[in-house]
Amino acid sequence: MGGAARWGSLGRVALLAAVWGSSFLWIKLALRGFSPVEVALVRVALGAAVLLAIAGMRGARMPRGLRTWTHLTVAAFFNNALPYALFAFGEQSVDSNIAGVINATTPLWTLLLAVLVGSGVRLSVGQVAGLFLGFAGVLVILAPWRSAGAFGAGAAVITVAAFCYAVSYLYIERYLSGRGLDPIAMCGTQLLAATGLLALVLPFTGDVSVDPRPDALAAVAVLGMIGTGIAIALNFRLIVDDGAAVASSVTYLLPPVSALLGAVVLGEPFGLRMTAGIAVVLAGIALSRRKPAAAPAVEARGDDPGTLPTPTATGRSAPRARAGV
């Protein structure tokens, strides 16, 4: 790769990291005027509109058939509707920077779940160490042993959201990958299904009220159109232009970006414990991604230059799991 191409690749990775890493900030700001379910609903609706418009301009064929749409709806529940709402619920009591770090555990949950469901994945000693190290880093940040620690219901809810992403990756790999679906069209229709699911739930949440504050309106618009819709399209282009291995490097930039934005914009604490915790989490992710010498890993197809991973509706490619929201 030449110098110009290398810098171009780094620029695309940095741009995507900035867009995804800022999602936790936009959620926090959007909650000033919207309920958690409203944030999730507007987000998926705007993201769907952007992606379906892009798919239409590309002349992409929309997914068809009851079976395909059933799988898309299940994927939408675990990949979008439920985790997006849970992140918004969690950030009512948890700082955005902590939400960003917990979200980074998604690839750890994905690897662990792949082993538990018998996907044929065998872990090396290094990968097992990476799992323990990654989760230990989160504990360092949450500090449950301190009275002023961040461990609580909000952190637990966000952890469930990260686990939902892991469930969705394995589901998408099994039931939607390899069907010849256009990635942008698939992501757009998946978000459309998530919009329908959240619209059905909203009247029963007991909190249907909008405070039309300019900052909340701007935040939810950016979160939906850019942080969800445009980000997925950017990730798709990054995979196509630079390969899945380069695209996966975004994972390591999301926690620092979310922590920095939380500190600068919202005045959230970013001290030594946060810095150490992020470093430990990222080290754990790096170790967990080192594949055993003689065993296929859960993300092996994403490293095959002859196979284009299919981006899911969070922008992450399946079966490669990346942290992001």
C-alpha positions, 0 to 999 in steps of 0.5 A, a space after each residue: 500500500 502506497 503512502 497516499 493510499 495508506 493515509 487515505 485508509 487511516 483517514 477513513 478509519 478515523 472518520 468512522 471511529 469519530 462517527 461511531 465513537 460520538 454516538 454515546 454523546 449524541 444519545 446523552 444529549 438526545 435524552 434531554 428531550 426524548 424518552 429512551 424508546 423515542 431516542 431509539 425509534 427516531 434513530 432507527 427510522 432516520 437510519 432506515 430512511 438514509 440507507 434505503 435512499 442509498 440502496 435505491 440510488 444504487 439500484 439494489 434489490 430489496 430483500 424478499 420472501 416471508 422467511 427472509 423478512 422473519 430473519 431480518 425482524 429477529 436480527 432487528 430486535 437483537 441488533 437494533 431495537 432492543 440494544 438501542 433502547 437499552 443504551 438510551 435507558 442505561 445512559 440515563 444514569 451512566 456517563 457516555 464514556 462508560 457506555 462506550 467502554 462497556 460497548 467495546 466488550 461486544 467482541 468478547 461476548 461474541 467470542 464467548 457466546 460462540 463457544 457456549 452455543 457450540 459453533 466449533 470455535 476453540 479458544 487458545 490460551 491467549 484468547 481465554 486470557 483476553 476474555 478475562 482481561 477485557 472484562 477485568 478492564 470494565 470492572 476497573 472502570 466501574 469500580 464496584 468496590 467503591 461507593 462512588 463507583 459506576 456499577 449499577 442498574 445503568 451499567 448492567 442494562 448497557 452490558 445486556 445491550 452489548 450481549 444483544 449485539 453478540 447474539 445478533 452477530 451469530 444469528 445474522 451469520 447463521 441465517 442471513 449471511 451468504 444469501 446474496 442480499 445487498 448489504 446496504 439494502 439488508 441493513 436498511 430493511 433491518 432498520 425498517 423492521 426495528 422501526 416497526 418493532 419500536 413503534 409497537 412498543 412506544 405506546 406502552 412505555 408510559 412516557 410519550 412526550 417530547 421536549 423540542 429542545 434544539 440540542 436534543 433535536 439536533 442530537 437525535 437527528 445526527 445520531 439517526 442520519 449520520 451515526 446510524 445511516 451514514 456510518 453503516 454506508 461508510 463502514 461498507 465502503 471501508 470494507 470494500 476499499 480497504 478490507 475487513 482487517 483494516 475496518 476492524 481496527 475501528 474497534 480500538 478507537 471507539 472507547 478513547 473517542 467516546 471517553 474524550 468527547 464525554 470529558 470535553 463536551 459533557 465534563 465527564 471524569 476521565 482520570 487515571 482509572 478510566 485510562 487504565 481500564 480502557 487500556 486493559 479492555 483494548 488489550 483483552 480485545 486484541 488478545 481475544 482476536 488472536 486466532 489459534 494456529 489450527 482452529 478457525 475463529 469466529 471471525 475467520 470469514 472476515 479475513 478471507 480476501 475472497 469473501 466480502 463480510 456482510 455489514 449488519 444494521 449497526 454497521 459491523 460486519 458479520 460474522 466479524 464482531 466489532 464494538 460500536 453502537 
